[in-house]
Amino acid sequence: MKIGVCMPYMVRDYDRERILTWARKIDAGPFHSLSCGERITNHSYDMQSILCAAAAVTERVRIMPSLYVLPMRSAVMTAKEAATLDVLSNGRVSVTVGVGGREKDYRAVGAPFERRHQRMDEQVAEMKRVWRGEPVFEGADEVGPVSPQGANIPLYAGAMGPKAIARAAKWADGIYGTSMAGDREGHQRIFDMAKEAWVKEGRTDKPYLVGSFWYSLAPDAEAELKSYVYEYMKYQGDEIGRLVANSMTRHTPDAILEAIDNVRAAGADELLIVPATAHYDEVDKLAALLR
């Protein structure tokens, strides 16, 4: 199982030096990929900007947006951004798309929250047309650039429920299905649904399976992890935010190794581990733990 690390993007006081140092540390570590998530409201940094900076200062790790909240974006602009990111990384990009769950993010950018699943299916088809060099309307020029991977940029769906996974089986190369507590059962359920959906769709390839969980190895790791998760989940209400935050346990080396084993046992091809802070201990101690 390959292991990647998410860049901290919801922390404060995340300056240029720390962003670039994080990227270089991930590239120098025993990691396969570097990812970043996308938020609009609440405090967060722009995913595409973070990943472009990381692509420019790294040489080895895969660059994985995880994920573009596609229905609140332009499909054509997203395809163009991803192809440009692939150029900057010299062909190291894997793209993940999903619908997200924050209606306020949609509202903030003037995008409708309704029909987001259906729109994403249509948008994925449009992105693939852009990557193939086809005009987006009659008489239009092609939308460049041509990425080093051409039309074959790996495309994963952020999906956890049966309907979303069934839709993704029609167009995705794999599933990014997270059970953020780092348990085996949650990941196993998602991965089993993905494999079944691929078979039902008549596909002979195996879905690429990506898991994820939250962790911290910073000073005062338990408090930092619970605080981060509360900030992340409070959009669902204060009670749910605190309940999820208080259930977090991946704040010791042993607990993190256990979670890694859980995701591996569930059958993941890759694991993206998401830190609670931008403290360098998060990436340095994790790298030492995996060596």
Secondary structure, DSSP 8 states (H G I E B T S, - for coil): -EEEEE---S-SS--HHHHHHHHHHHHHTT-SEEEE----SSS---HHHHHHHHHHH-SSSEEEES-EEGGGS-HHHHHHHHHHHHHHHTS-B-EEEE--S-HHHHHHTT---TTHHHHHHHHHHHHHHHHTT--SSTT--------TTTT---EEEE--SHHHHHHHTTT-SEEE---TT--HHHHHHHHHHHHHHHHHTT--S--EEEEEEEE--STTHHHHHHHHHHHHHGGG-HHHHHHHHHT----SHHHHHHHHHHHHHTT-SEEEEEESS--HHHHHHHHHHH-
